[in-house]
């Protein structure tokens, strides 16, 4: 048997993780409507299958029986549920920590030459894991833009309420006509809405004519 610097549990864990990732990407491909993304997901699933086969080979070399090891069905079902409810961008952000952890783990194995006869193959797997991050860059940027929109909306509503309430509270003691107070509140609210809209546009469009106007000194 081959002498390893990894424990039996670590080998089994790595094998199960790769099997689970392969199942997750395959399941996501089945529910994906975008042809380009579906092909990328299937490609990633095949990568993970090859990684799992590598860990099966390592286990066999070390005399470890992994025939009973199965992927985590909970992780697969949970990933598909999140994809359906919140979109692929949110799922990518959710899985980001797991991907980073896998990269760190494999990087440490390469550094320590934990599988010295197969360090080159392990390095290839590490590069595959890093490349996974690039596949979902566009979806991740879309999700971040969506979160920015929500943040702007919440900030705008809270800021607008404070301005309107402050204006109404200040006018109420000195203005007896309720119509004038209502009109003043509408004017303050409209002005605040326009101010927030221009501010958000300036922040997102630093270039071009509007951007030059926003950042002119």
N, C-alpha and C positions, 0 to 999 in steps of 0.2 A: 504494500500500500504506500501511497505517496505521503511524505511528511509535510504537514501544513502548519501555517501560523494562524490558522483560523479554527475556532471551535466547531463542533458538530452543529450546535444551535445556530451559529452565524451562517454556516453554509446552507442549512435548511431555510433560514429566514430570507437569505438572498434569493434562493430558488423560488420560494413562495411569493416574494415581492415581484419578481419578474413575471411569474405566471399571472399574478393579479393584474399587473399593468397591461399585459397582453390582452387579457379578458376585458379590461376597462376600455381600451382603445377599440377593440373589435365591437363591443356593445355600443360605444358612441358612434361608430361608423354606421351601424344599422339604423340609428335614429337621425343621422345627419342628412339634411336636404341639399346642402351645397356639395356639388360633385367634387370640386377641388379639395375641400376639407375632408370629404369622405375618403378620397384616395390617400391623403396624407395620414389620416387616422389608421387606415388599413396598413399603410407602410410602417407606421410606428408600431402597430401590433406585431407585424412580422419581425421587426427589430427585437422587440421584447421576447418573442418566442425563441429567437436565436440566443438571446442572453440566458433565458431559462435553460435551454439545452446545454449551454456552457456550464452552468451550475450543476446540472444533472450529471454531466461528465465528471466534474470535480468531485461530486459526492460519490460517484462510482469508484473513482480513483482512490478515494479515502475510505472506501468500504462502508459508506453510509447509504442506507436504503431510503429513497425518497419517493417510492412508488405510491405511498399513501398520502403524499402532500398534495393539497388542493388549493386553488386560489381562493381568496376571501370573497365569497358571494355577497356579503354585506357591502364591501367596498365597491363592488361592481354595480349593485343595485342602487346604492346611494349616489354614485357618480352619475348614473343615467337619470335618476330623479332630479338631481340638482341641474343637470343639463336641460331637462324639459321645463323646469320651473323658472330657472334664473338665467339660462343661457350658457354658452360655452365659455364666454369671457370670464364669468364669475367662477366657473369650475376650474379654469386655468389658474386663476388667482388662489383658489382654495388648495389646489394640488401643488402650488409652487414650492411650499415649504418641504413637501415630501420629495420633490425632484431635487431641490438643493441638498437635502440630507443625503440622498443617494449619491450625488456628485461628490460630496465631501467624503462619504464612506469609501467609495471606489478610489478616490484620490489618495486617501490614507493607505489603502491596500497597495496601491502602486508604489507609493513612497517607501513603504516598509517591505516591499517585495514579498507580500504575504503568500503569493502564489508564484514563487520565483520561476518555475519552468514555463509559466503561462502569463508572465507580466505583460508581454506585448498584446496578447488577446484581451487582457483586462483593461489595458490602456485604450484599446479600440472601443470597448464597451463604455468606458468613461467618456470618450469623445461622442459616442452616440447619445448618451444622456445629456450632454451639453447641447448637442444639436437639436434635441427635442424642444428646448426653450425657444429656438428661433422659429419653429413652425407656427407657434401661436402668438407671435409678436403682434400681428394685426388684430387678432381677436382681443388680446390683452389691452391694446391701445383703445379699441372701441369701448371696452368695459370701463376703462379709466375716464374716457370722455363722458360716458353715461353717468358715472359717479360725480364728475365735475358738474354736470347739469343739475343733478339732485342737490348738491351742496349749494350751488348758486340759487336755486329755487328756494331752499329752506332759509338761506341767509337773507335773500331778498324779502321773503314774507315777514320774517322776524324784524328786519330793519324797517320795512314799510309800516308794520303795525306800531312800532315804537314812535315813528315820526308822526303818524296820523293821530295817535292817542295823545301825544305831547301837544300837538297843535290844537286839538279839540279841547283838551283840558285847560290850555292857556287862554283860549278864546271864550270859553263858557262863562267865566265870571264877568266879562266885560261886554259881551255881545248877547243881546236878549233875543234876537231873531234866530230861531233854529235853522231856517233855510240858509242863512249866511254861514252858520257854523258848519252845516253839511257841505256847502259849496267850498268852504275853506279846506275841509277834510279831503274832498275830492281833488282839489288842486294840489295839496301836499302829497297825496297818494300818487297822483299822475306824475308829478315831478320826481318823486322817489323812484317810481318804476322806470322812467326814462333814464334817470341817473344810473341805476343798477344795470340796465340793458347796455348803455354805452360803455360802462366800466367793464362788463363781461366781454363785450365785443373787442374792446381795446386789448384786453389781456390775451385773447385767443388769436388776434390778427395783428401781430407785431410788424408785419410788412404790408406794403401796398399803400394806397392813398389814405385810407382810414387809419392805418397803423401809424403813418407819418404824422397825422394830425393828433393822434393820441399821445405820441411820445415827443412831440415838438417842445423844445424849451425856449 
